[in-house]
Each structure stands twice: as structure tokens, then as C-alpha cells.
Amino acid sequence: MEKKEEVNSLIGKAIIESMTQGQLAFLINSLLSLLDDKKKKHLLTVLDKEIADTLSQILDPSDKSSKHTATDSKYQEDWRKLWDKWYNFSSG
């Protein structure tokens, strides 16, 4: 990972750890509202394909070219949490 990407990753993690989901949603909505359509399209070109597909679907649900409403990583994270709950339940 490049130095700039590492710093951005640390900033992102610090933001996630320091805010509630509601605050994060408000922050993301506020940031996206600053971008015009051209800049939003540019943003999608610099993101990871899976993230870009998911964000594209969220920003424009009528866009049938994107199939993701959540990233595979998000699905995996959710399943991991469910299995952890199941393990804690079944071993308790």
C-alpha cells in the first residue's frame, strides 16, 4: 500500500471509530451533496469496482448496469457477525 493510501486508510478508520452510524451517514450525505453529477461520475471511476458498482446502484437505483446493493465484503462481514453470535449462543 502506498504511503498516501495508508494515511487515507488511517483517517477513514479514525472517522469510523469516532462517530455513530447516524453521524457517518450525515457526513457521507453532506460530502456527496458537495459533488455535482460530473464529480460523482469521476469518483466512481477511481473507486474499487465493487464499491463503485454498489455506490452507483445507491446513487441511481434506476441504473440496471450495477447489480450490487451491498459489497461482497459487507455481506461477508455481516455473516461473520451472525456466525459469531451463533457461536456465542451455542457455546454459552
C-alpha atoms as an extended CHARMM CRD file, in Angstrom:
* protein
*
        92  EXT
         1         1  MET       CA              0.0000000000        0.0000000000        0.0000000000  PROA      1               0.0000000000
         2         2  GLU       CA              1.3190000000        3.4110000000       -0.8820000000  PROA      2               0.0000000000
         3         3  LYS       CA              2.0150000000        5.9910000000        1.8380000000  PROA      3               0.0000000000
         4         4  LYS       CA             -0.8990000000        8.2520000000        0.7800000000  PROA      4               0.0000000000
         5         5  GLU       CA             -3.3010000000        5.2650000000        0.7620000000  PROA      5               0.0000000000
         6         6  GLU       CA             -2.0830000000        4.2630000000        4.2320000000  PROA      6               0.0000000000
         7         7  VAL       CA             -2.7290000000        7.7660000000        5.5970000000  PROA      7               0.0000000000
         8         8  ASN       CA             -6.1830000000        7.8610000000        3.9530000000  PROA      8               0.0000000000
         9         9  SER       CA             -6.9610000000        4.4330000000        5.4020000000  PROA      9               0.0000000000
        10        10  LEU       CA             -5.9560000000        5.5970000000        8.8750000000  PROA      10              0.0000000000
        11        11  ILE       CA             -8.0840000000        8.7290000000        8.5310000000  PROA      11              0.0000000000
        12        12  GLY       CA            -11.0520000000        6.6550000000        7.3670000000  PROA      12              0.0000000000
        13        13  LYS       CA            -10.6690000000        4.2140000000       10.2710000000  PROA      13              0.0000000000
        14        14  ALA       CA            -10.3490000000        7.0770000000       12.7540000000  PROA      14              0.0000000000
        15        15  ILE       CA            -13.5270000000        8.6650000000       11.3980000000  PROA      15              0.0000000000
        16        16  ILE       CA            -15.4460000000        5.3640000000       11.5770000000  PROA      16              0.0000000000
        17        17  GLU       CA            -14.2790000000        4.6910000000       15.1240000000  PROA      17              0.0000000000
        18        18  SER       CA            -15.1190000000        8.2040000000       16.3450000000  PROA      18              0.0000000000
        19        19  MET       CA            -18.6870000000        8.5840000000       15.0120000000  PROA      19              0.0000000000
        20        20  THR       CA            -22.0430000000        6.8630000000       15.2610000000  PROA      20              0.0000000000
        21        21  GLN       CA            -23.6530000000        5.3290000000       12.1740000000  PROA      21              0.0000000000
        22        22  GLY       CA            -26.0430000000        8.2640000000       12.0680000000  PROA      22              0.0000000000
        23        23  GLN       CA            -23.1840000000       10.7430000000       12.1500000000  PROA      23              0.0000000000
        24        24  LEU       CA            -21.3470000000        8.8160000000        9.4290000000  PROA      24              0.0000000000
        25        25  ALA       CA            -24.4850000000        8.8080000000        7.2700000000  PROA      25              0.0000000000
        26        26  PHE       CA            -24.8480000000       12.5600000000        7.7450000000  PROA      26              0.0000000000
        27        27  LEU       CA            -21.1640000000       13.0950000000        6.8910000000  PROA      27              0.0000000000
        28        28  ILE       CA            -21.3840000000       11.0000000000        3.7190000000  PROA      28              0.0000000000
        29        29  ASN       CA            -24.6200000000       12.6970000000        2.6460000000  PROA      29              0.0000000000
        30        30  SER       CA            -23.0370000000       16.0950000000        3.2440000000  PROA      30              0.0000000000
        31        31  LEU       CA            -19.9130000000       15.2000000000        1.2670000000  PROA      31              0.0000000000
        32        32  LEU       CA            -21.8930000000       13.7470000000       -1.6350000000  PROA      32              0.0000000000
        33        33  SER       CA            -24.1150000000       16.8220000000       -1.7540000000  PROA      33              0.0000000000
        34        34  LEU       CA            -20.9980000000       18.8900000000       -2.5000000000  PROA      34              0.0000000000
        35        35  LEU       CA            -20.3540000000       16.9080000000       -5.6910000000  PROA      35              0.0000000000
        36        36  ASP       CA            -22.1050000000       17.6590000000       -8.9490000000  PROA      36              0.0000000000
        37        37  ASP       CA            -23.0120000000       14.7620000000      -11.2700000000  PROA      37              0.0000000000
        38        38  LYS       CA            -19.7410000000       15.0460000000      -13.1940000000  PROA      38              0.0000000000
        39        39  LYS       CA            -17.6710000000       14.7720000000       -9.9970000000  PROA      39              0.0000000000
        40        40  LYS       CA            -19.7850000000       11.8590000000       -8.7380000000  PROA      40              0.0000000000
        41        41  LYS       CA            -19.1330000000       10.0260000000      -12.0060000000  PROA      41              0.0000000000
        42        42  HSD       CA            -15.4180000000       10.7520000000      -11.6490000000  PROA      42              0.0000000000
        43        43  LEU       CA            -15.4990000000        9.4410000000       -8.0840000000  PROA      43              0.0000000000
        44        44  LEU       CA            -16.9410000000        6.1640000000       -9.3670000000  PROA      44              0.0000000000
        45        45  THR       CA            -14.0010000000        5.8020000000      -11.7870000000  PROA      45              0.0000000000
        46        46  VAL       CA            -11.3900000000        5.9920000000       -9.0260000000  PROA      46              0.0000000000
        47        47  LEU       CA            -13.0720000000        3.5940000000       -6.6090000000  PROA      47              0.0000000000
        48        48  ASP       CA            -12.6640000000       -0.1660000000       -6.4360000000  PROA      48              0.0000000000
        49        49  LYS       CA            -15.1090000000       -1.7250000000       -8.9500000000  PROA      49              0.0000000000
        50        50  GLU       CA            -17.2010000000       -3.4550000000       -6.2950000000  PROA      50              0.0000000000
        51        51  ILE       CA            -17.5200000000       -0.2620000000       -4.2500000000  PROA      51              0.0000000000
        52        52  ALA       CA            -18.2280000000        1.7870000000       -7.3880000000  PROA      52              0.0000000000
        53        53  ASP       CA            -20.9520000000       -0.6430000000       -8.5120000000  PROA      53              0.0000000000
        54        54  THR       CA            -22.6040000000       -0.5450000000       -5.0990000000  PROA      54              0.0000000000
        55        55  LEU       CA            -22.3960000000        3.2420000000       -4.8110000000  PROA      55              0.0000000000
        56        56  SER       CA            -23.6900000000        3.6440000000       -8.3650000000  PROA      56              0.0000000000
        57        57  GLN       CA            -26.7270000000        1.4960000000       -7.5410000000  PROA      57              0.0000000000
        58        58  ILE       CA            -27.3940000000        3.5010000000       -4.3810000000  PROA      58              0.0000000000
        59        59  LEU       CA            -26.9900000000        6.8680000000       -6.1220000000  PROA      59              0.0000000000
        60        60  ASP       CA            -29.1000000000        5.8290000000       -9.1170000000  PROA      60              0.0000000000
        61        61  PRO       CA            -31.3580000000        2.8340000000       -8.3980000000  PROA      61              0.0000000000
        62        62  SER       CA            -32.7080000000        3.0010000000      -11.9670000000  PROA      62              0.0000000000
        63        63  ASP       CA            -29.2080000000        2.1720000000      -13.2820000000  PROA      63              0.0000000000
        64        64  LYS       CA            -29.5890000000       -1.5010000000      -14.1940000000  PROA      64              0.0000000000
        65        65  SER       CA            -25.8970000000       -1.8630000000      -15.1440000000  PROA      65              0.0000000000
        66        66  SER       CA            -24.9300000000       -2.1030000000      -11.4630000000  PROA      66              0.0000000000
        67        67  LYS       CA            -26.0390000000       -5.1510000000       -9.5570000000  PROA      67              0.0000000000
        68        68  HSD       CA            -24.7460000000       -4.5520000000       -6.0300000000  PROA      68              0.0000000000
        69        69  THR       CA            -26.7820000000       -3.0180000000       -3.2400000000  PROA      69              0.0000000000
        70        70  ALA       CA            -24.0790000000       -4.0280000000       -0.7730000000  PROA      70              0.0000000000
        71        71  THR       CA            -20.4860000000       -5.0330000000       -1.3540000000  PROA      71              0.0000000000
        72        72  ASP       CA            -19.4720000000       -8.6660000000       -1.0420000000  PROA      72              0.0000000000
        73        73  SER       CA            -17.2000000000       -7.5620000000        1.7990000000  PROA      73              0.0000000000
        74        74  LYS       CA            -20.2220000000       -6.1430000000        3.6300000000  PROA      74              0.0000000000
        75        75  TYR       CA            -22.1190000000       -9.4170000000        3.1680000000  PROA      75              0.0000000000
        76        76  GLN       CA            -19.1000000000      -11.3400000000        4.4890000000  PROA      76              0.0000000000
        77        77  GLU       CA            -18.7960000000       -9.0090000000        7.4680000000  PROA      77              0.0000000000
        78        78  ASP       CA            -22.4960000000       -9.4350000000        8.2750000000  PROA      78              0.0000000000
        79        79  TRP       CA            -22.2410000000      -13.2400000000        8.0010000000  PROA      79              0.0000000000
        80        80  ARG       CA            -19.1540000000      -13.2500000000       10.2350000000  PROA      80              0.0000000000
        81        81  LYS       CA            -21.0800000000      -11.2830000000       12.8580000000  PROA      81              0.0000000000
        82        82  LEU       CA            -24.0250000000      -13.6940000000       12.6260000000  PROA      82              0.0000000000
        83        83  TRP       CA            -21.7430000000      -16.7270000000       12.9830000000  PROA      83              0.0000000000
        84        84  ASP       CA            -20.0420000000      -15.0820000000       15.9720000000  PROA      84              0.0000000000
        85        85  LYS       CA            -23.4500000000      -14.5420000000       17.5860000000  PROA      85              0.0000000000
        86        86  TRP       CA            -24.4060000000      -18.1360000000       16.8410000000  PROA      86              0.0000000000
        87        87  TYR       CA            -21.1300000000      -19.4330000000       18.2850000000  PROA      87              0.0000000000
        88        88  ASN       CA            -21.5750000000      -17.3500000000       21.4550000000  PROA      88              0.0000000000
        89        89  PHE       CA            -25.1740000000      -18.5210000000       21.7660000000  PROA      89              0.0000000000
        90        90  SER       CA            -24.4310000000      -22.1980000000       21.1550000000  PROA      90              0.0000000000
        91        91  SER       CA            -21.3740000000      -22.3430000000       23.3920000000  PROA      91              0.0000000000
        92        92  GLY       CA            -22.9230000000      -20.3860000000       26.2670000000  PROA      92              0.0000000000
